[in-house]
Amino acid sequence: MKELCNNIEISKEFFDVIMRLKRQSHANIKLKDLYAGEFMALRIIYKLKMMQGEESIGVKTSDIGNCLFMKKPTTSKMLNNLEDKGYINRLSDKKDRRVTYIDLTQKGVDLLQKHHRSMINYTNEVINRLGEEDTKTLVKLLNKLCNIIEDLNEN
């Protein structure tokens, strides 16, 4: 019974710290006119386009939704918001008008670059405060945790 109580305590602490990390990571985005999900969509668009190559005209809306695990109406609404805010452009396929591609505007690219620089500085400060050895240990443990979670999710 004592072991069960200890596991419950550790489970609660574990869950609480994960939730704190999630809240802090979202708070760090600090974008005045974007939600965290919208920012993630911009990152997905950028990464998918880079994977396709520079000659690509954009990313299919369905690919964005799949990466974000969103249904079509939710993806469409979010993309409408991003377009209204000037972060993306929609382009129709000339061969098939039903297919729409999404590309970042210069405003979207600039935002991602600015945030990337900010995150590098932020991460360097975290590493400086944590120390090199503790950072290495933390990275090793987090990788181990990810491997365990991936294994559990596969089974």
LINZI-V874308 format. One record per helix or strand of 2 or more residues. SS is the DSSP state (a for helix, b for strand). FROM is the first residue (numbers start at 1). TO is the last residue. Records with the same first field share a line. If there is no record, write none. Layout:
SS=FROM-TO ; FROM-TO
This chain:
a=2-29 ; 36-52 ; 61-68 ; 72-84 ; 106-130 ; 132-154
b=59-60 ; 88-92 ; 100-104
